[in-house]
Amino acid sequence: MKSVAMTLLVLPALLCASAAHAAAPELAQAAGTYDISGSSQIRFTVDQVGGGGINGKFTKFAGRLRIDGNSVGASTVSFTLYPQSVATPEQRMADFLRSSAVFDAEAYPTVTFRSTAVRQTGENTAIVDGMLTARGITHREQFAVRLQNLKGNAIAFNVTGNVYRSRYKMDVGTPIYLNVVKFDMDIRGDRR
Protein backbone atom coordinates (compact mmCIF):
# COMPACT_ATOMS: atom_id res chain seq x y z
CA MET A 1 0.00 0.00 0.00
CA LYS A 2 1.81 2.92 -1.08
CA SER A 3 0.83 5.98 -1.78
CA VAL A 4 1.27 6.84 -2.63
CA ALA A 5 2.74 9.13 -3.57
CA MET A 6 1.27 8.31 -5.66
CA THR A 7 -0.26 10.56 -4.73
CA LEU A 8 0.91 12.99 -6.70
CA LEU A 9 0.70 12.74 -10.11
CA VAL A 10 -1.07 15.66 -10.94
CA LEU A 11 0.89 18.03 -12.82
CA PRO A 12 -0.27 17.84 -16.33
CA ALA A 13 -3.82 17.80 -15.43
CA LEU A 14 -3.42 21.18 -13.94
CA LEU A 15 -2.70 22.53 -17.32
CA CYS A 16 -5.97 21.28 -18.66
CA ALA A 17 -9.59 22.24 -18.50
CA SER A 18 -11.70 21.80 -15.40
CA ALA A 19 -14.07 18.89 -15.09
CA ALA A 20 -16.96 21.32 -15.25
CA HIS A 21 -16.16 21.92 -18.94
CA ALA A 22 -15.17 25.52 -18.30
CA ALA A 23 -12.60 27.11 -20.56
CA ALA A 24 -9.19 25.52 -20.17
CA PRO A 25 -7.04 27.46 -17.74
CA GLU A 26 -4.13 29.22 -19.33
CA LEU A 27 -0.80 27.47 -18.84
CA ALA A 28 0.47 30.60 -17.14
CA GLN A 29 -2.36 30.30 -14.60
CA ALA A 30 -1.46 26.73 -13.63
CA ALA A 31 2.31 27.07 -13.88
CA GLY A 32 4.08 27.27 -10.58
CA THR A 33 4.92 25.32 -7.46
CA TYR A 34 2.23 23.98 -5.14
CA ASP A 35 2.39 22.47 -1.66
CA ILE A 36 -0.03 19.61 -1.12
CA SER A 37 -2.61 20.65 1.45
CA GLY A 38 -3.42 18.73 4.61
CA SER A 39 -7.08 18.87 3.53
CA SER A 40 -6.30 16.31 0.81
CA GLN A 41 -7.82 12.83 1.15
CA ILE A 42 -5.58 9.77 0.62
CA ARG A 43 -7.91 6.74 0.50
CA PHE A 44 -7.23 3.10 -0.37
CA THR A 45 -9.05 -0.22 -0.54
CA VAL A 46 -7.93 -3.84 -0.62
CA ASP A 47 -10.74 -6.14 -1.74
CA GLN A 48 -11.44 -9.47 -0.10
CA VAL A 49 -12.50 -12.66 -1.87
CA GLY A 50 -16.26 -13.02 -1.40
CA GLY A 51 -16.81 -9.31 -0.73
CA GLY A 52 -15.75 -6.77 1.81
CA GLY A 53 -12.12 -5.95 2.40
CA ILE A 54 -10.06 -3.18 3.92
CA ASN A 55 -10.92 0.49 3.53
CA GLY A 56 -8.44 2.96 4.87
CA LYS A 57 -6.83 6.35 4.60
CA PHE A 58 -3.65 8.16 5.54
CA THR A 59 -3.92 11.28 7.66
CA LYS A 60 -0.32 12.50 7.54
CA PHE A 61 1.49 13.27 4.29
CA ALA A 62 3.44 16.02 2.57
CA GLY A 63 4.28 16.83 -0.99
CA ARG A 64 5.00 19.35 -3.66
CA LEU A 65 4.32 19.64 -7.34
CA ARG A 66 5.84 21.95 -9.88
CA ILE A 67 3.98 22.62 -13.10
CA ASP A 68 6.17 23.74 -15.96
CA GLY A 69 4.23 26.24 -18.04
CA ASN A 70 6.46 25.70 -21.07
CA SER A 71 6.54 21.90 -21.07
CA VAL A 72 4.09 19.70 -19.17
CA GLY A 73 6.53 16.81 -19.44
CA ALA A 74 9.09 18.77 -17.42
CA SER A 75 6.68 19.07 -14.48
CA THR A 76 7.49 17.19 -11.27
CA VAL A 77 5.74 15.66 -8.26
CA SER A 78 7.18 14.51 -4.97
CA PHE A 79 5.10 12.98 -2.19
CA THR A 80 5.79 11.50 1.22
CA LEU A 81 3.30 9.40 3.12
CA TYR A 82 3.64 8.46 6.80
CA PRO A 83 2.37 4.88 7.37
CA GLN A 84 2.07 5.48 11.11
CA SER A 85 -0.93 7.68 10.21
CA VAL A 86 -2.92 4.89 8.53
CA ALA A 87 -6.51 4.78 9.76
CA THR A 88 -9.32 2.26 9.24
CA PRO A 89 -12.80 1.88 10.74
CA GLU A 90 -11.35 -0.77 13.10
CA GLN A 91 -8.39 0.21 15.29
CA ARG A 92 -7.21 -3.42 15.32
CA MET A 93 -6.81 -3.37 11.53
CA ALA A 94 -4.99 -0.03 11.59
CA ASP A 95 -2.55 -1.43 14.18
CA PHE A 96 -2.00 -4.49 12.01
CA LEU A 97 -1.28 -2.35 8.93
CA ARG A 98 1.36 -0.40 10.90
CA SER A 99 2.99 -3.63 12.11
CA SER A 100 6.00 -5.42 10.63
CA ALA A 101 3.60 -7.66 8.70
CA VAL A 102 2.57 -4.82 6.41
CA PHE A 103 4.08 -1.30 6.46
CA ASP A 104 6.55 -1.92 9.28
CA ALA A 105 6.04 1.76 10.12
CA GLU A 106 8.60 1.73 12.91
CA ALA A 107 11.45 0.54 10.68
CA TYR A 108 10.21 2.35 7.54
CA PRO A 109 8.49 5.57 8.67
CA THR A 110 7.88 6.93 5.16
CA VAL A 111 6.58 5.88 1.77
CA THR A 112 7.75 8.16 -1.04
CA PHE A 113 6.85 8.83 -4.65
CA ARG A 114 8.97 10.82 -7.12
CA SER A 115 7.69 11.43 -10.63
CA THR A 116 9.79 10.49 -13.64
CA ALA A 117 7.39 11.39 -16.47
CA VAL A 118 4.15 13.28 -17.00
CA ARG A 119 1.95 12.75 -20.07
CA GLN A 120 -1.18 14.76 -20.79
CA THR A 121 -3.92 12.40 -22.02
CA GLY A 122 -6.89 14.75 -22.44
CA GLU A 123 -8.20 18.24 -21.77
CA ASN A 124 -8.14 17.68 -18.02
CA THR A 125 -6.35 14.35 -17.60
CA ALA A 126 -2.80 13.05 -17.38
CA ILE A 127 -0.72 10.00 -16.49
CA VAL A 128 2.13 10.39 -14.02
CA ASP A 129 4.86 7.76 -13.85
CA GLY A 130 7.29 7.63 -11.00
CA MET A 131 9.28 5.66 -8.48
CA LEU A 132 7.47 4.50 -5.35
CA THR A 133 9.52 3.41 -2.34
CA ALA A 134 7.95 1.44 0.52
CA ARG A 135 9.71 -0.78 3.08
CA GLY A 136 12.99 0.17 1.42
CA ILE A 137 11.88 -1.32 -1.93
CA THR A 138 11.48 0.84 -5.04
CA HIS A 139 9.37 0.13 -8.12
CA ARG A 140 7.93 2.15 -10.98
CA GLU A 141 4.24 2.96 -10.55
CA GLN A 142 1.68 4.89 -12.57
CA PHE A 143 -1.27 7.05 -11.56
CA ALA A 144 -4.11 8.67 -13.50
CA VAL A 145 -4.86 12.32 -12.75
CA ARG A 146 -7.97 14.37 -13.42
CA LEU A 147 -8.02 18.11 -12.78
CA GLN A 148 -11.14 19.06 -10.85
CA ASN A 149 -10.60 22.71 -10.02
CA LEU A 150 -8.11 25.53 -10.53
CA LYS A 151 -9.12 28.72 -8.76
CA GLY A 152 -6.78 31.49 -7.74
CA ASN A 153 -3.83 29.96 -5.92
CA ALA A 154 -5.59 26.66 -5.22
CA ILE A 155 -5.85 23.49 -7.30
CA ALA A 156 -7.74 20.25 -6.80
CA PHE A 157 -7.52 16.97 -8.65
CA ASN A 158 -8.43 13.31 -8.30
CA VAL A 159 -5.66 10.72 -8.52
CA THR A 160 -6.27 6.99 -8.95
CA GLY A 161 -3.98 4.02 -9.34
CA ASN A 162 -3.44 0.38 -8.46
CA VAL A 163 -0.34 -0.88 -6.67
CA TYR A 164 0.58 -4.55 -6.25
CA ARG A 165 1.45 -4.94 -2.58
CA SER A 166 3.49 -8.13 -3.13
CA ARG A 167 6.13 -6.03 -4.91
CA TYR A 168 6.83 -4.35 -1.57
CA LYS A 169 6.69 -7.51 0.58
CA MET A 170 3.29 -6.57 1.98
CA ASP A 171 1.30 -9.53 0.63
CA VAL A 172 0.28 -11.00 3.98
CA GLY A 173 -3.26 -12.41 3.78
CA THR A 174 -3.26 -13.28 0.10
CA PRO A 175 -5.17 -14.80 -1.56
CA ILE A 176 -8.05 -13.99 0.82
CA TYR A 177 -7.17 -10.31 0.50
CA LEU A 178 -6.34 -9.41 -3.08
CA ASN A 179 -2.85 -8.31 -4.07
CA VAL A 180 -4.04 -5.00 -5.54
CA VAL A 181 -4.26 -1.85 -3.45
CA LYS A 182 -6.62 0.63 -5.12
CA PHE A 183 -5.87 4.29 -4.43
CA ASP A 184 -8.48 7.02 -4.85
CA MET A 185 -7.09 10.37 -3.74
CA ASP A 186 -8.48 13.90 -3.74
CA ILE A 187 -5.40 16.09 -3.77
CA ARG A 188 -5.51 19.80 -3.07
CA GLY A 189 -2.59 22.17 -3.47
CA ASP A 190 -1.74 25.74 -2.58
CA ARG A 191 0.52 27.84 -4.80
CA ARG A 192 3.74 28.86 -3.06
C-alpha positions as CSV (number, residue, x, y, z in Angstrom):
1,M,0.0,0.0,0.0
2,K,1.8,2.9,-1.1
3,S,0.8,6.0,-1.8
4,V,1.3,6.8,-2.6
5,A,2.7,9.1,-3.6
6,M,1.3,8.3,-5.7
7,T,-0.3,10.6,-4.7
8,L,0.9,13.0,-6.7
9,L,0.7,12.7,-10.1
10,V,-1.1,15.7,-10.9
11,L,0.9,18.0,-12.8
12,P,-0.3,17.8,-16.3
13,A,-3.8,17.8,-15.4
14,L,-3.4,21.2,-13.9
15,L,-2.7,22.5,-17.3
16,C,-6.0,21.3,-18.7
17,A,-9.6,22.2,-18.5
18,S,-11.7,21.8,-15.4
19,A,-14.1,18.9,-15.1
20,A,-17.0,21.3,-15.3
21,H,-16.2,21.9,-18.9
22,A,-15.2,25.5,-18.3
23,A,-12.6,27.1,-20.6
24,A,-9.2,25.5,-20.2
25,P,-7.0,27.5,-17.7
26,E,-4.1,29.2,-19.3
27,L,-0.8,27.5,-18.8
28,A,0.5,30.6,-17.1
29,Q,-2.4,30.3,-14.6
30,A,-1.5,26.7,-13.6
31,A,2.3,27.1,-13.9
32,G,4.1,27.3,-10.6
33,T,4.9,25.3,-7.5
34,Y,2.2,24.0,-5.1
35,D,2.4,22.5,-1.7
36,I,0.0,19.6,-1.1
37,S,-2.6,20.7,1.4
38,G,-3.4,18.7,4.6
39,S,-7.1,18.9,3.5
40,S,-6.3,16.3,0.8
41,Q,-7.8,12.8,1.2
42,I,-5.6,9.8,0.6
43,R,-7.9,6.7,0.5
44,F,-7.2,3.1,-0.4
45,T,-9.0,-0.2,-0.5
46,V,-7.9,-3.8,-0.6
47,D,-10.7,-6.1,-1.7
48,Q,-11.4,-9.5,-0.1
49,V,-12.5,-12.7,-1.9
50,G,-16.3,-13.0,-1.4
51,G,-16.8,-9.3,-0.7
52,G,-15.8,-6.8,1.8
53,G,-12.1,-6.0,2.4
54,I,-10.1,-3.2,3.9
55,N,-10.9,0.5,3.5
56,G,-8.4,3.0,4.9
57,K,-6.8,6.3,4.6
58,F,-3.6,8.2,5.5
59,T,-3.9,11.3,7.7
60,K,-0.3,12.5,7.5
61,F,1.5,13.3,4.3
62,A,3.4,16.0,2.6
63,G,4.3,16.8,-1.0
64,R,5.0,19.4,-3.7
65,L,4.3,19.6,-7.3
66,R,5.8,22.0,-9.9
67,I,4.0,22.6,-13.1
68,D,6.2,23.7,-16.0
69,G,4.2,26.2,-18.0
70,N,6.5,25.7,-21.1
71,S,6.5,21.9,-21.1
72,V,4.1,19.7,-19.2
73,G,6.5,16.8,-19.4
74,A,9.1,18.8,-17.4
75,S,6.7,19.1,-14.5
76,T,7.5,17.2,-11.3
77,V,5.7,15.7,-8.3
78,S,7.2,14.5,-5.0
79,F,5.1,13.0,-2.2
80,T,5.8,11.5,1.2
81,L,3.3,9.4,3.1
82,Y,3.6,8.5,6.8
83,P,2.4,4.9,7.4
84,Q,2.1,5.5,11.1
85,S,-0.9,7.7,10.2
86,V,-2.9,4.9,8.5
87,A,-6.5,4.8,9.8
88,T,-9.3,2.3,9.2
89,P,-12.8,1.9,10.7
90,E,-11.4,-0.8,13.1
91,Q,-8.4,0.2,15.3
92,R,-7.2,-3.4,15.3
93,M,-6.8,-3.4,11.5
94,A,-5.0,0.0,11.6
95,D,-2.6,-1.4,14.2
96,F,-2.0,-4.5,12.0
97,L,-1.3,-2.4,8.9
98,R,1.4,-0.4,10.9
99,S,3.0,-3.6,12.1
100,S,6.0,-5.4,10.6
101,A,3.6,-7.7,8.7
102,V,2.6,-4.8,6.4
103,F,4.1,-1.3,6.5
104,D,6.6,-1.9,9.3
105,A,6.0,1.8,10.1
106,E,8.6,1.7,12.9
107,A,11.4,0.5,10.7
108,Y,10.2,2.3,7.5
109,P,8.5,5.6,8.7
110,T,7.9,6.9,5.2
111,V,6.6,5.9,1.8
112,T,7.8,8.2,-1.0
113,F,6.8,8.8,-4.7
114,R,9.0,10.8,-7.1
115,S,7.7,11.4,-10.6
116,T,9.8,10.5,-13.6
117,A,7.4,11.4,-16.5
118,V,4.1,13.3,-17.0
119,R,2.0,12.8,-20.1
120,Q,-1.2,14.8,-20.8
121,T,-3.9,12.4,-22.0
122,G,-6.9,14.8,-22.4
123,E,-8.2,18.2,-21.8
124,N,-8.1,17.7,-18.0
125,T,-6.3,14.3,-17.6
126,A,-2.8,13.0,-17.4
127,I,-0.7,10.0,-16.5
128,V,2.1,10.4,-14.0
129,D,4.9,7.8,-13.9
130,G,7.3,7.6,-11.0
131,M,9.3,5.7,-8.5
132,L,7.5,4.5,-5.4
133,T,9.5,3.4,-2.3
134,A,8.0,1.4,0.5
135,R,9.7,-0.8,3.1
136,G,13.0,0.2,1.4
137,I,11.9,-1.3,-1.9
138,T,11.5,0.8,-5.0
139,H,9.4,0.1,-8.1
140,R,7.9,2.2,-11.0
141,E,4.2,3.0,-10.5
142,Q,1.7,4.9,-12.6
143,F,-1.3,7.1,-11.6
144,A,-4.1,8.7,-13.5
145,V,-4.9,12.3,-12.8
146,R,-8.0,14.4,-13.4
147,L,-8.0,18.1,-12.8
148,Q,-11.1,19.1,-10.8
149,N,-10.6,22.7,-10.0
150,L,-8.1,25.5,-10.5
151,K,-9.1,28.7,-8.8
152,G,-6.8,31.5,-7.7
153,N,-3.8,30.0,-5.9
154,A,-5.6,26.7,-5.2
155,I,-5.8,23.5,-7.3
156,A,-7.7,20.2,-6.8
157,F,-7.5,17.0,-8.7
158,N,-8.4,13.3,-8.3
159,V,-5.7,10.7,-8.5
160,T,-6.3,7.0,-9.0
161,G,-4.0,4.0,-9.3
162,N,-3.4,0.4,-8.5
163,V,-0.3,-0.9,-6.7
164,Y,0.6,-4.6,-6.2
165,R,1.5,-4.9,-2.6
166,S,3.5,-8.1,-3.1
167,R,6.1,-6.0,-4.9
168,Y,6.8,-4.3,-1.6
169,K,6.7,-7.5,0.6
170,M,3.3,-6.6,2.0
171,D,1.3,-9.5,0.6
172,V,0.3,-11.0,4.0
173,G,-3.3,-12.4,3.8
174,T,-3.3,-13.3,0.1
175,P,-5.2,-14.8,-1.6
176,I,-8.0,-14.0,0.8
177,Y,-7.2,-10.3,0.5
178,L,-6.3,-9.4,-3.1
179,N,-2.9,-8.3,-4.1
180,V,-4.0,-5.0,-5.5
181,V,-4.3,-1.8,-3.5
182,K,-6.6,0.6,-5.1
183,F,-5.9,4.3,-4.4
184,D,-8.5,7.0,-4.9
185,M,-7.1,10.4,-3.7
186,D,-8.5,13.9,-3.7
187,I,-5.4,16.1,-3.8
188,R,-5.5,19.8,-3.1
189,G,-2.6,22.2,-3.5
190,D,-1.7,25.7,-2.6
191,R,0.5,27.8,-4.8
192,R,3.7,28.9,-3.1
